[in-house]
Structures are given as structure tokens and as C-alpha cells.
Amino acid sequence: MSRLRAALPLLLLVIAGIALFSSGLMDRLHPEQLVQHQDQLRSEIDIAPWLSRITYIGLLTLAMSTGIPGTVIIIMAGGFAFGAVEGTLYSSIGLTLGTLILFLASRYAFGAGSKHPPKLVDKLHHGFERHPVAYTMFLRFVPVAPFGLVTVALAWLRCPLWLFMGASWLGGTVSLIFETSIGAGLGEALAQSHGHFGPELLMQRGVWMPLTAIAVLALLPLLVERFTSRRHKATPAAKPSHPPG
């Protein structure tokens, strides 16, 4: 019973994530849908500016706290609706609150952990034990795994709350800048093309520059792995010294 009680907050988040993902809301936030209803969207934001912003922050907080895939669609919609600067600010608040809720729920559910952690956590365990600060920052800045999955893994590893919050805010905001910029740039490009999706959209500066930055971030783990492997190969193994006979 105590284990079920501890896991209850995390189970409720999972149920909420399934309900949110199955509701079809993500489809309504697709850029093409936003362009088709942009007049109505702008009108609603003008009528209730604070309510629309609080609603957006609440939606992203819920999505991040459940760890569902496709949160980038919400972030891009924020850039489309509020612009790159405002969208990044509101998304940063939602991301920070959502990851904090998921982290605390996971930490409460896992307790002190178990002797048999999941495969992902087991892979991260040694690096985290040796360099907890640097490793946590690396996991947040470099997309080695989905954001929510890394949050759960860090909770299992008993990452200090101050370190988790700082790394999540810094690393998450860096990605948000590019993702929100894509939404803002894509919205402008789609408005000019009357909602038509085509290869020419990728040639828009507001689209291809953030996409390039995200691609570079995605390639960082591979580059780091190759650099470290070459460094190990270049370092000659130390030969054991034998006392003179």
C-alpha cells in the first residue's frame, strides 16, 4: 500500500499525459491549423491577453510534467502566437514548472531507488557519480534522450534539487530559443504562403537557422563520443615498471 501511495502522483501524471495526448489537442496546435485559424487566435489573445498567456503556460506545464512526446509542437505554437521573445519566456516558465513536478513525483515514487535501475539510468549512473554537476549540465544541454525521460532518470539518481533546477532551466531555455524561433519564423512563412507547406518554407531564414542550430545540438553527443574515443586511442597505455633485477 505504501508503494502504491508513493507511486500515485506519478501514475496520475501518466494518466493525465495519456488523456492529453489522446485528446487531439496536439493536432489543433499544428502550424497548418494555427495559420488557418490565425485571425481567431489573434482575436482571442487581444480580448484576453493575460488569460491566453496563463493558459499557454499551464498547458506546457501539464505537457512537460507528464513527459508526453510532441511538446515541441506546443513550444512552436507559443512562438507562433506570442513571437520569439515572449514565447521563449512563457515556454521557459512552463518547462521549468513542468519538469519540477515530474522530478518531484518521480523522486517520491522511487524513494531511495532499487538495486536494479532501468537500463538508461544504469548507463548514466557511473558518469553521474564521478562528475554530477558536469554530467547533469551535459544531459540538459545535449539531447541524448527525450527531456522527460532524462528528468525521470535524474530523479532516480537522486540528483540534488538545486542542480536539477539550474541545469533544467539553463539547458531547456537554450533549446526553447531555437524551437520557439522556428514557430515564429514558420508562422510568418506560412502566412505568406497562405498556409501551404512546401520545401520553400525551409529556405526562410527564420526557419532554417534555428533548424540548423538544433541539428548541431543533436550531433553533439556523437561528436563528443568520437572526440573522447580518439583521445583515449592517442594516449599510450602506461607500461608497468619493473624493479632492476
C-alpha positions as protocol buffer text, in pm:
chain_id: "A"
residue {
  index: 1
  type: MET
  ca { x: 0 y: 0 z: 0 }
}
residue {
  index: 2
  type: SER
  ca { x: 285 y: 240 z: 86 }
}
residue {
  index: 3
  type: ARG
  ca { x: 448 y: 175 z: -253 }
}
residue {
  index: 4
  type: LEU
  ca { x: 121 y: 242 z: -434 }
}
residue {
  index: 5
  type: ARG
  ca { x: 73 y: 563 z: -236 }
}
residue {
  index: 6
  type: ALA
  ca { x: 424 y: 677 z: -326 }
}
residue {
  index: 7
  type: ALA
  ca { x: 368 y: 600 z: -693 }
}
residue {
  index: 8
  type: LEU
  ca { x: 23 y: 762 z: -706 }
}
residue {
  index: 9
  type: PRO
  ca { x: 139 y: 1116 z: -811 }
}
residue {
  index: 10
  type: LEU
  ca { x: 348 y: 968 z: -1093 }
}
residue {
  index: 11
  type: LEU
  ca { x: 62 y: 742 z: -1203 }
}
residue {
  index: 12
  type: LEU
  ca { x: -175 y: 1041 z: -1210 }
}
residue {
  index: 13
  type: LEU
  ca { x: 71 y: 1228 z: -1431 }
}
residue {
  index: 14
  type: VAL
  ca { x: 91 y: 931 z: -1667 }
}
residue {
  index: 15
  type: ILE
  ca { x: -290 y: 916 z: -1687 }
}
residue {
  index: 16
  type: ALA
  ca { x: -307 y: 1291 z: -1750 }
}
residue {
  index: 17
  type: GLY
  ca { x: -44 y: 1257 z: -2023 }
}
residue {
  index: 18
  type: ILE
  ca { x: -238 y: 979 z: -2196 }
}
residue {
  index: 19
  type: ALA
  ca { x: -557 y: 1187 z: -2178 }
}
residue {
  index: 20
  type: LEU
  ca { x: -382 y: 1495 z: -2315 }
}
residue {
  index: 21
  type: PHE
  ca { x: -214 y: 1301 z: -2596 }
}
residue {
  index: 22
  type: SER
  ca { x: -543 y: 1130 z: -2690 }
}
residue {
  index: 23
  type: SER
  ca { x: -749 y: 1450 z: -2683 }
}
residue {
  index: 24
  type: GLY
  ca { x: -628 y: 1562 z: -3027 }
}
residue {
  index: 25
  type: LEU
  ca { x: -509 y: 1895 z: -2889 }
}
residue {
  index: 26
  type: MET
  ca { x: -167 y: 1846 z: -3048 }
}
residue {
  index: 27
  type: ASP
  ca { x: -331 y: 1829 z: -3390 }
}
residue {
  index: 28
  type: ARG
  ca { x: -507 y: 2159 z: -3326 }
}
residue {
  index: 29
  type: LEU
  ca { x: -171 y: 2319 z: -3240 }
}
residue {
  index: 30
  type: HIS
  ca { x: -13 y: 2207 z: -3567 }
}
residue {
  index: 31
  type: PRO
  ca { x: 130 y: 2509 z: -3757 }
}
residue {
  index: 32
  type: GLU
  ca { x: -104 y: 2450 z: -4051 }
}
residue {
  index: 33
  type: GLN
  ca { x: -408 y: 2459 z: -3821 }
}
residue {
  index: 34
  type: LEU
  ca { x: -278 y: 2771 z: -3648 }
}
residue {
  index: 35
  type: VAL
  ca { x: -237 y: 2951 z: -3980 }
}
residue {
  index: 36
  type: GLN
  ca { x: -590 y: 2858 z: -4089 }
}
residue {
  index: 37
  type: HIS
  ca { x: -734 y: 2997 z: -3765 }
}
residue {
  index: 38
  type: GLN
  ca { x: -481 y: 3271 z: -3700 }
}
residue {
  index: 39
  type: ASP
  ca { x: -740 y: 3552 z: -3715 }
}
residue {
  index: 40
  type: GLN
  ca { x: -945 y: 3385 z: -3443 }
}
residue {
  index: 41
  type: LEU
  ca { x: -629 y: 3316 z: -3242 }
}
residue {
  index: 42
  type: ARG
  ca { x: -509 y: 3677 z: -3261 }
}
residue {
  index: 43
  type: SER
  ca { x: -857 y: 3798 z: -3167 }
}
residue {
  index: 44
  type: GLU
  ca { x: -873 y: 3574 z: -2860 }
}
residue {
  index: 45
  type: ILE
  ca { x: -527 y: 3687 z: -2748 }
}
residue {
  index: 46
  type: ASP
  ca { x: -625 y: 4053 z: -2788 }
}
residue {
  index: 47
  type: ILE
  ca { x: -951 y: 4002 z: -2594 }
}
residue {
  index: 48
  type: ALA
  ca { x: -788 y: 3812 z: -2305 }
}
residue {
  index: 49
  type: PRO
  ca { x: -412 y: 3874 z: -2319 }
}
residue {
  index: 50
  type: TRP
  ca { x: -327 y: 3755 z: -1967 }
}
residue {
  index: 51
  type: LEU
  ca { x: -567 y: 3460 z: -1972 }
}
residue {
  index: 52
  type: SER
  ca { x: -426 y: 3338 z: -2304 }
}
residue {
  index: 53
  type: ARG
  ca { x: -71 y: 3357 z: -2171 }
}
residue {
  index: 54
  type: ILE
  ca { x: -156 y: 3183 z: -1843 }
}
residue {
  index: 55
  type: THR
  ca { x: -343 y: 2915 z: -2038 }
}
residue {
  index: 56
  type: TYR
  ca { x: -41 y: 2856 z: -2259 }
}
residue {
  index: 57
  type: ILE
  ca { x: 195 y: 2831 z: -1961 }
}
residue {
  index: 58
  type: GLY
  ca { x: -47 y: 2591 z: -1789 }
}
residue {
  index: 59
  type: LEU
  ca { x: -76 y: 2372 z: -2098 }
}
residue {
  index: 60
  type: LEU
  ca { x: 300 y: 2345 z: -2142 }
}
residue {
  index: 61
  type: THR
  ca { x: 344 y: 2282 z: -1769 }
}
residue {
  index: 62
  type: LEU
  ca { x: 96 y: 1994 z: -1790 }
}
residue {
  index: 63
  type: ALA
  ca { x: 263 y: 1853 z: -2102 }
}
residue {
  index: 64
  type: MET
  ca { x: 614 y: 1872 z: -1954 }
}
residue {
  index: 65
  type: SER
  ca { x: 504 y: 1724 z: -1621 }
}
residue {
  index: 66
  type: THR
  ca { x: 357 y: 1420 z: -1796 }
}
residue {
  index: 67
  type: GLY
  ca { x: 661 y: 1369 z: -2021 }
}
residue {
  index: 68
  type: ILE
  ca { x: 448 y: 1309 z: -2330 }
}
residue {
  index: 69
  type: PRO
  ca { x: 614 y: 1328 z: -2673 }
}
residue {
  index: 70
  type: GLY
  ca { x: 539 y: 1618 z: -2904 }
}
residue {
  index: 71
  type: THR
  ca { x: 582 y: 1905 z: -2657 }
}
residue {
  index: 72
  type: VAL
  ca { x: 786 y: 2079 z: -2927 }
}
residue {
  index: 73
  type: ILE
  ca { x: 456 y: 2135 z: -3110 }
}
residue {
  index: 74
  type: ILE
  ca { x: 328 y: 2335 z: -2811 }
}
residue {
  index: 75
  type: ILE
  ca { x: 652 y: 2531 z: -2790 }
}
residue {
  index: 76
  type: MET
  ca { x: 640 y: 2615 z: -3160 }
}
residue {
  index: 77
  type: ALA
  ca { x: 278 y: 2720 z: -3120 }
}
residue {
  index: 78
  type: GLY
  ca { x: 391 y: 2956 z: -2845 }
}
residue {
  index: 79
  type: GLY
  ca { x: 639 y: 3114 z: -3083 }
}
residue {
  index: 80
  type: PHE
  ca { x: 368 y: 3141 z: -3347 }
}
residue {
  index: 81
  type: ALA
  ca { x: 120 y: 3306 z: -3108 }
}
residue {
  index: 82
  type: PHE
  ca { x: 343 y: 3531 z: -2899 }
}
residue {
  index: 83
  type: GLY
  ca { x: 661 y: 3575 z: -3103 }
}
residue {
  index: 84
  type: ALA
  ca { x: 1013 y: 3450 z: -3036 }
}
residue {
  index: 85
  type: VAL
  ca { x: 1094 y: 3662 z: -2729 }
}
residue {
  index: 86
  type: GLU
  ca { x: 763 y: 3635 z: -2541 }
}
residue {
  index: 87
  type: GLY
  ca { x: 714 y: 3276 z: -2649 }
}
residue {
  index: 88
  type: THR
  ca { x: 1056 y: 3177 z: -2513 }
}
residue {
  index: 89
  type: LEU
  ca { x: 983 y: 3350 z: -2181 }
}
residue {
  index: 90
  type: TYR
  ca { x: 645 y: 3179 z: -2131 }
}
residue {
  index: 91
  type: SER
  ca { x: 779 y: 2844 z: -2251 }
}
residue {
  index: 92
  type: SER
  ca { x: 1070 y: 2869 z: -2008 }
}
residue {
  index: 93
  type: ILE
  ca { x: 826 y: 2914 z: -1719 }
}
residue {
  index: 94
  type: GLY
  ca { x: 611 y: 2622 z: -1831 }
}
residue {
  index: 95
  type: LEU
  ca { x: 912 y: 2397 z: -1891 }
}
residue {
  index: 96
  type: THR
  ca { x: 1065 y: 2473 z: -1552 }
}
residue {
  index: 97
  type: LEU
  ca { x: 740 y: 2417 z: -1360 }
}
residue {
  index: 98
  type: GLY
  ca { x: 653 y: 2102 z: -1556 }
}
residue {
  index: 99
  type: THR
  ca { x: 992 y: 1937 z: -1514 }
}
residue {
  index: 100
  type: LEU
  ca { x: 992 y: 2024 z: -1143 }
}
residue {
  index: 101
  type: ILE
  ca { x: 655 y: 1850 z: -1096 }
}
residue {
  index: 102
  type: LEU
  ca { x: 771 y: 1540 z: -1288 }
}
residue {
  index: 103
  type: PHE
  ca { x: 1101 y: 1532 z: -1099 }
}
residue {
  index: 104
  type: LEU
  ca { x: 938 y: 1554 z: -755 }
}
residue {
  index: 105
  type: ALA
  ca { x: 671 y: 1296 z: -843 }
}
residue {
  index: 106
  type: SER
  ca { x: 935 y: 1056 z: -977 }
}
residue {
  index: 107
  type: ARG
  ca { x: 1164 y: 1108 z: -679 }
}
residue {
  index: 108
  type: TYR
  ca { x: 876 y: 1043 z: -439 }
}
residue {
  index: 109
  type: ALA
  ca { x: 778 y: 730 z: -629 }
}
residue {
  index: 110
  type: PHE
  ca { x: 1130 y: 588 z: -648 }
}
residue {
  index: 111
  type: GLY
  ca { x: 1225 y: 664 z: -290 }
}
residue {
  index: 112
  type: ALA
  ca { x: 1583 y: 557 z: -236 }
}
residue {
  index: 113
  type: GLY
  ca { x: 1587 y: 368 z: -567 }
}
residue {
  index: 114
  type: SER
  ca { x: 1635 y: -5 z: -616 }
}
residue {
  index: 115
  type: LYS
  ca { x: 1915 y: -246 z: -682 }
}
residue {
  index: 116
  type: HIS
  ca { x: 1803 y: -292 z: -1042 }
}
residue {
  index: 117
  type: PRO
  ca { x: 1763 y: 50 z: -1208 }
}
residue {
  index: 118
  type: PRO
  ca { x: 1635 y: 85 z: -1565 }
}
residue {
  index: 119
  type: LYS
  ca { x: 1888 y: 41 z: -1844 }
}
residue {
  index: 120
  type: LEU
  ca { x: 1908 y: 415 z: -1920 }
}
residue {
  index: 121
  type: VAL
  ca { x: 1969 y: 502 z: -1554 }
}
residue {
  index: 122
  type: ASP
  ca { x: 2229 y: 228 z: -1523 }
}
residue {
  index: 123
  type: LYS
  ca { x: 2420 y: 374 z: -1819 }
}
residue {
  index: 124
  type: LEU
  ca { x: 2413 y: 722 z: -1668 }
}
residue {
  index: 125
  type: HIS
  ca { x: 2499 y: 606 z: -1316 }
}
residue {
  index: 126
  type: HIS
  ca { x: 2879 y: 595 z: -1342 }
}
residue {
  index: 127
  type: GLY
  ca { x: 2915 y: 928 z: -1519 }
}
residue {
  index: 128
  type: PHE
  ca { x: 2683 y: 1097 z: -1270 }
}
residue {
  index: 129
  type: GLU
  ca { x: 2870 y: 957 z: -970 }
}
residue {
  index: 130
  type: ARG
  ca { x: 3206 y: 1082 z: -1097 }
}
residue {
  index: 131
  type: HIS
  ca { x: 3105 y: 1430 z: -1213 }
}
residue {
  index: 132
  type: PRO
  ca { x: 2746 y: 1508 z: -1101 }
}
residue {
  index: 133
  type: VAL
  ca { x: 2744 y: 1878 z: -1191 }
}
residue {
  index: 134
  type: ALA
  ca { x: 2914 y: 1848 z: -1531 }
}
residue {
  index: 135
  type: TYR
  ca { x: 2717 y: 1535 z: -1622 }
}
residue {
  index: 136
  type: THR
  ca { x: 2380 y: 1686 z: -1531 }
}
residue {
  index: 137
  type: MET
  ca { x: 2457 y: 2000 z: -1731 }
}
residue {
  index: 138
  type: PHE
  ca { x: 2562 y: 1782 z: -2026 }
}
residue {
  index: 139
  type: LEU
  ca { x: 2239 y: 1582 z: -2015 }
}
residue {
  index: 140
  type: ARG
  ca { x: 2031 y: 1900 z: -2018 }
}
residue {
  index: 141
  type: PHE
  ca { x: 2224 y: 2087 z: -2287 }
}
residue {
  index: 142
  type: VAL
  ca { x: 2274 y: 1792 z: -2522 }
}
residue {
  index: 143
  type: PRO
  ca { x: 1962 y: 1599 z: -2638 }
}
residue {
  index: 144
  type: VAL
  ca { x: 2087 y: 1245 z: -2570 }
}
residue {
  index: 145
  type: ALA
  ca { x: 1732 y: 1134 z: -2477 }
}
residue {
  index: 146
  type: PRO
  ca { x: 1381 y: 1282 z: -2452 }
}
residue {
  index: 147
  type: PHE
  ca { x: 1357 y: 1562 z: -2196 }
}
residue {
  index: 148
  type: GLY
  ca { x: 1103 y: 1383 z: -1977 }
}
residue {
  index: 149
  type: LEU
  ca { x: 1300 y: 1059 z: -1978 }
}
residue {
  index: 150
  type: VAL
  ca { x: 1614 y: 1238 z: -1861 }
}
residue {
  index: 151
  type: THR
  ca { x: 1408 y: 1405 z: -1586 }
}
residue {
  index: 152
  type: VAL
  ca { x: 1292 y: 1066 z: -1457 }
}
residue {
  index: 153
  type: ALA
  ca { x: 1648 y: 929 z: -1478 }
}
residue {
  index: 154
  type: LEU
  ca { x: 1788 y: 1222 z: -1278 }
}
residue {
  index: 155
  type: ALA
  ca { x: 1518 y: 1169 z: -1016 }
}
residue {
  index: 156
  type: TRP
  ca { x: 1619 y: 803 z: -985 }
}
residue {
  index: 157
  type: LEU
  ca { x: 1983 y: 908 z: -947 }
}
residue {
  index: 158
  type: ARG
  ca { x: 1880 y: 1137 z: -658 }
}
residue {
  index: 159
  type: CYS
  ca { x: 2014 y: 1446 z: -832 }
}
residue {
  index: 160
  type: PRO
  ca { x: 2013 y: 1744 z: -589 }
}
residue {
  index: 161
  type: LEU
  ca { x: 1714 y: 1970 z: -645 }
}
residue {
  index: 162
  type: TRP
  ca { x: 1924 y: 2286 z: -688 }
}
residue {
  index: 163
  type: LEU
  ca { x: 2138 y: 2119 z: -953 }
}
residue {
  index: 164
  type: PHE
  ca { x: 1839 y: 1975 z: -1136 }
}
residue {
  index: 165
  type: MET
  ca { x: 1654 y: 2306 z: -1142 }
}
residue {
  index: 166
  type: GLY
  ca { x: 1955 y: 2508 z: -1256 }
}
residue {
  index: 167
  type: ALA
  ca { x: 2052 y: 2263 z: -1530 }
}
residue {
  index: 168
  type: SER
  ca { x: 1693 y: 2219 z: -1649 }
}
residue {
  index: 169
  type: TRP
  ca { x: 1632 y: 2591 z: -1671 }
}
residue {
  index: 170
  type: LEU
  ca { x: 1959 y: 2668 z: -1850 }
}
residue {
  index: 171
  type: GLY
  ca { x: 1962 y: 2369 z: -2084 }
}
residue {
  index: 172
  type: GLY
  ca { x: 1591 y: 2380 z: -2153 }
}
residue {
  index: 173
  type: THR
  ca { x: 1592 y: 2750 z: -2230 }
}
residue {
  index: 174
  type: VAL
  ca { x: 1870 y: 2707 z: -2485 }
}
residue {
  index: 175
  type: SER
  ca { x: 1659 y: 2458 z: -2679 }
}
residue {
  index: 176
  type: LEU
  ca { x: 1348 y: 2671 z: -2631 }
}
residue {
  index: 177
  type: ILE
  ca { x: 1511 y: 2968 z: -2801 }
}
residue {
  index: 178
  type: PHE
  ca { x: 1558 y: 2770 z: -3121 }
}
residue {
  index: 179
  type: GLU
  ca { x: 1225 y: 2584 z: -3108 }
}
residue {
  index: 180
  type: THR
  ca { x: 1025 y: 2900 z: -3038 }
}
residue {
  index: 181
  type: SER
  ca { x: 1211 y: 3081 z: -3314 }
}
residue {
  index: 182
  type: ILE
  ca { x: 1111 y: 2805 z: -3555 }
}
residue {
  index: 183
  type: GLY
  ca { x: 747 y: 2854 z: -3458 }
}
residue {
  index: 184
  type: ALA
  ca { x: 767 y: 3230 z: -3502 }
}
residue {
  index: 185
  type: GLY
  ca { x: 951 y: 3203 z: -3835 }
}
residue {
  index: 186
  type: LEU
  ca { x: 729 y: 2922 z: -3961 }
}
residue {
  index: 187
  type: GLY
  ca { x: 420 y: 3121 z: -3876 }
}
residue {
  index: 188
  type: GLU
  ca { x: 539 y: 3417 z: -4080 }
}
residue {
  index: 189
  type: ALA
  ca { x: 639 y: 3196 z: -4373 }
}
residue {
  index: 190
  type: LEU
  ca { x: 307 y: 3007 z: -4371 }
}
residue {
  index: 191
  type: ALA
  ca { x: 112 y: 3330 z: -4355 }
}
residue {
  index: 192
  type: GLN
  ca { x: 292 y: 3450 z: -4669 }
}
residue {
  index: 193
  type: SER
  ca { x: 226 y: 3120 z: -4847 }
}
residue {
  index: 194
  type: HIS
  ca { x: -142 y: 3113 z: -4735 }
}
residue {
  index: 195
  type: GLY
  ca { x: -89 y: 2800 z: -4524 }
}
residue {
  index: 196
  type: HIS
  ca { x: 79 y: 2598 z: -4798 }
}
residue {
  index: 197
  type: PHE
  ca { x: 350 y: 2359 z: -4679 }
}
residue {
  index: 198
  type: GLY
  ca { x: 637 y: 2310 z: -4918 }
}
residue {
  index: 199
  type: PRO
  ca { x: 1017 y: 2283 z: -4943 }
}
residue {
  index: 200
  type: GLU
  ca { x: 1039 y: 2660 z: -4994 }
}
residue {
  index: 201
  type: LEU
  ca { x: 945 y: 2708 z: -4628 }
}
residue {
  index: 202
  type: LEU
  ca { x: 1277 y: 2559 z: -4523 }
}
residue {
  index: 203
  type: MET
  ca { x: 1457 y: 2832 z: -4717 }
}
residue {
  index: 204
  type: GLN
  ca { x: 1313 y: 3102 z: -4493 }
}
residue {
  index: 205
  type: ARG
  ca { x: 1583 y: 3246 z: -4268 }
}
residue {
  index: 206
  type: GLY
  ca { x: 1360 y: 3232 z: -3962 }
}
residue {
  index: 207
  type: VAL
  ca { x: 1318 y: 2857 z: -4017 }
}
residue {
  index: 208
  type: TRP
  ca { x: 1647 y: 2717 z: -4144 }
}
residue {
  index: 209
  type: MET
  ca { x: 1871 y: 2896 z: -3894 }
}
residue {
  index: 210
  type: PRO
  ca { x: 1702 y: 2752 z: -3580 }
}
residue {
  index: 211
  type: LEU
  ca { x: 1674 y: 2412 z: -3751 }
}
residue {
  index: 212
  type: THR
  ca { x: 2048 y: 2416 z: -3817 }
}
residue {
  index: 213
  type: ALA
  ca { x: 2118 y: 2503 z: -3454 }
}
residue {
  index: 214
  type: ILE
  ca { x: 1900 y: 2214 z: -3332 }
}
residue {
  index: 215
  type: ALA
  ca { x: 2074 y: 1977 z: -3575 }
}
residue {
  index: 216
  type: VAL
  ca { x: 2412 y: 2082 z: -3433 }
}
residue {
  index: 217
  type: LEU
  ca { x: 2287 y: 2016 z: -3079 }
}
residue {
  index: 218
  type: ALA
  ca { x: 2160 y: 1674 z: -3185 }
}
residue {
  index: 219
  type: LEU
  ca { x: 2501 y: 1585 z: -3331 }
}
residue {
  index: 220
  type: LEU
  ca { x: 2693 y: 1690 z: -3020 }
}
residue {
  index: 221
  type: PRO
  ca { x: 2672 y: 1350 z: -2844 }
}
residue {
  index: 222
  type: LEU
  ca { x: 2823 y: 1178 z: -3148 }
}
residue {
  index: 223
  type: LEU
  ca { x: 3098 y: 1440 z: -3177 }
}
residue {
  index: 224
  type: VAL
  ca { x: 3181 y: 1416 z: -2808 }
}
residue {
  index: 225
  type: GLU
  ca { x: 3192 y: 1036 z: -2825 }
}
residue {
  index: 226
  type: ARG
  ca { x: 3426 y: 1040 z: -3125 }
}
residue {
  index: 227
  type: PHE
  ca { x: 3650 y: 1301 z: -2963 }
}
residue {
  index: 228
  type: THR
  ca { x: 3683 y: 1106 z: -2639 }
}
residue {
  index: 229
  type: SER
  ca { x: 3746 y: 776 z: -2821 }
}
residue {
  index: 230
  type: ARG
  ca { x: 4021 y: 933 z: -3032 }
}
residue {
  index: 231
  type: ARG
  ca { x: 4171 y: 1089 z: -2722 }
}
residue {
  index: 232
  type: HIS
  ca { x: 4182 y: 751 z: -2547 }
}
residue {
  index: 233
  type: LYS
  ca { x: 4342 y: 589 z: -2853 }
}
residue {
  index: 234
  type: ALA
  ca { x: 4601 y: 866 z: -2878 }
}
residue {
  index: 235
  type: THR
  ca { x: 4700 y: 827 z: -2511 }
}
residue {
  index: 236
  type: PRO
  ca { x: 4957 y: 546 z: -2488 }
}
residue {
  index: 237
  type: ALA
  ca { x: 4895 y: 293 z: -2217 }
}
residue {
  index: 238
  type: ALA
  ca { x: 5133 y: 323 z: -1926 }
}
residue {
  index: 239
  type: LYS
  ca { x: 5386 y: 39 z: -1919 }
}
residue {
  index: 240
  type: PRO
  ca { x: 5439 y: -130 z: -1582 }
}
residue {
  index: 241
  type: SER
  ca { x: 5778 y: -55 z: -1435 }
}
residue {
  index: 242
  type: HIS
  ca { x: 5994 y: -348 z: -1324 }
}
residue {
  index: 243
  type: PRO
  ca { x: 6249 y: -312 z: -1049 }
}
residue {
  index: 244
  type: PRO
  ca { x: 6603 y: -379 z: -1161 }
}
residue {
  index: 245
  type: GLY
  ca { x: 6698 y: -738 z: -1117 }
}
